[in-house]
Structure formats: C-alpha cells, structure tokens
Amino acid sequence: MRSRRPIRTPDIAELRAFCAAADLGTLGRAAVALGVSQPALSKRLRALEAAAGADLLTRSPTGVTLTAAGRRLYPEARRLLDQAEVIDGLLEGVGLQAPPIRLAVSHTIAEFYLPHQLVAYQADGERHPPVELTIANSNAVRRMVRDNQVEVGITGSDLRERSDDGLEELELLSDEVIVAVPQAHAWYRRKSIPLRSLMATPLVMRDPEAHDRRCVEALLAERGQQIAEPLVEVGSTAVAKREALDRSAPVLLSALSLNEPRDRLYMRPVSGLSFPRRFVIVCRSLASLPRADRDFIGFLRRDLDEAPERG
C-alpha cells in the first residue's frame, strides 16, 4: 500500500506565479507582469507542481493552459491572492530598497498595457522601488484599494459609470469593447453586424464579473436588450481568443487586446452601437500617497494632455 505523500504548504509567490501564467497564457508575459525573470517564474511553478504532485499547466510552443488539476486549484488560489498582500523582491535586497509600490490592475491592463510600461519604468535610468503587482477583476481592484491592501489600482470604468466608493480617479486610457471574429465565421464577410444578429448569437465571453462583459450588458440593458447566453465563459482574454479560433465563433474583446493579423481575429462593428469604456488609476487620496507612488502614476500618465481629473 502506498504511503501518503507529505503535503507542503505552497508559498504565496508560487500561487501568484501559477495564477499569472493561467491568466496571461504564456510564461513570458507572466514573468514580465510579476517583475521577475522567466527562469525564476518557472522555478516557482515547478515547486508548486512538486508540492501538488501533479502537473497544473500544460506547456506548448504557443503558451500554457490549465490541466484538470490546475482548474481545480485556480479558483481557490485566486481567492487567496485577491486578499493577500504580497511583497515582491523580499529575497533580493530586502532592506536595501524603498518599500514597494503596491499596485492592483485588471486582467486587460496586466496583459496588454502594463508589461511595456514596467520595462520602460525600470529602464529610464532612475533608481525606482519595485512594483508589487496583483491581478484581479475591476471590482476586486477597487476593493483592494479601498481596503488599503494596495495603494494604487488600474481598473475599467464605464463612460456612464460613477462609483460611490470614495476613491479618487485619474484618466489613463480610452478603450472599447468590440466583437471580433475568425475568418471561418460568416460575420467575417460582413462590414458590420446587425444588432438583432448579435442578440441572437452565442459569443465567447469572459466570466460575469469581467468588466468588458458588464460594460456590454449594462449598455444593452439601458436599451431593453439582453445578449444571448454565452457559448463559453473563460477567465482571461488569451483563453477567449483561443476558444474563438477553436470554435470558429465571435468573441467579446477589449480593443486594446486585439492585434488582427497576429490573433487571426477581426473586429466587426455592431450597427448603430458601440461599447466605449476607459481605464482609470484609482487611489484613496493622491495627495497622501508616498512620493514614489505619485511619481509612478506620473510616469504612467506622462503622455496625457493636461485635462481635468475626476475625483
């Protein structure tokens, strides 16, 4: 009879690496998002899989996907990380660096905006504190800032939406939720999609808490419309793209996330309707933030024209 294998409690950094890889779809993107090297990220994943006694990710030349064991672990790991305060870089010069900038961002920002910004921030010749990053949906980002789990967040905001949570908001990026289709779908040959067709067609969508989906559902509800039940619900944009290609199905995406030739998905507007949104930086009080946090916010907003800020 086989003896029971002793279970080692996983490190929070290992769970963070696992969830980031699952969310972003590749180890390279996950490493950039967490501010670590890819070998360091791979080491954390191997250690977690050794503790689990099972493969949690299927690795391929195009990226990574969750195994059956990984799918069981992911929701519990994500719930833990949403509440955790994790300090990156403790093993690299703790006490020699300034306190980290604690930043929470939505999935779209983590995957398609922030990696290049973090590289540029760390490479501008100045000595900066590390950025401790948490990835969550937009509601969770706002909650983490409000509850002082992080100082700064980047989250989606509907153009018609005004939150009552008391957080200050600073404009960052304009975006739009779009419909994209593979070449094999009939909508690829259309210049636009009739609204009635959109309402009747199951789409690949993010989970119900994802901001892009909530934005679409809220705008349609104002018109007395309701979108069809999703063909499939997924946890990240990368997975949504793969499902759309595999199923030859239309998909709801952030415009920021779409690279038509590379993704082999093509935007098709909805007749007479658009789904605009924006991304904002949120904090409890800009004036009370540490200088390093305010400088980091200024870096992210460096290309914006002077404009009134919402508070």
Phi, psi and omega in degrees: 000133182287137177283151180291131180286131177296139182260127174263131177295127183289148173290150178297328179294327177292317178294323178296317178297318180299311182292321178297318179296318179294320181291318189265344172087347176219152178291327180297312179296320180297320180297317179296316181298324181272352179073030178235167176284158179295320176300322179295319178296316179298323179297318178297319180294319179297321179295320179293318179293326176295320178293323181284336184072024181202154172289132179258338181229140170264122184260138177215169179301337182265353179149202181230149175225158181286137169280177177300318177295321178296321179294327177289322183284325192305308184298326179288320177296319180295319179298321178294315183292329179299333182257350188276149170253107186250133180253111178285146173083015180298330181273357182239084174080037178300136182089341179266340181256159174293160177305145183291157170277115182271115189232131173244136183222157176285165184300316182298316178297317181298324187271323193240355180234311192289323184307312180294324180293319180293320177299313180295321181297316182282345185255011185274008176093349179266158175271113184247152172290157178292157176255119177267115192249134170237135180250128181204173175287168190299320178297318180293324178300312180298320180295320180295322177292314181300321184271009176066025172282332173221159178274327189228142175226156171235121190216157177282149179217125176296144180298336180265358191264138172224116186282152178251023183273001175082005180279145172282144180237140174232131181300143177230300186218144168268148181211174176211138171276129187233165171258129177236147183225149171282165182298333183285349183272148183299330181291341179301327182275359179265150173280331177208166183251123174299143182301320181297326177292320178298317182295332187264354188252122175296133182244160166283127184224159169288173179295162186301336180274353180293139186295321182298319178293316180298324179298314180295314183295324180292317181295319179293323179298325176299332179266006182073022182248156177222128182288155180296157174304140184296148172293319176202145176253137183227167186264353181208161179295320181300317179292322178301318179296316180297318179296320179299317179291315182296325185261358185051051187234154173288156185218144172273128183221160165286137176300329179298334187270350190264123169240099193304306182297318182291316184280343184060032174233146190226129182294137172228118182292154174268130184303122174071016185210141172220163184235070182287150172206177178218161173251136182233153170270131181238145175205166179288317178202115181300319184295332183266000179290151171302154182303319182298322179293318179294323177295321179295318177299317178300323177297314180297328184260018188297333184266000181281142172289156176296127181206156177299142181254143178277136178229000000 
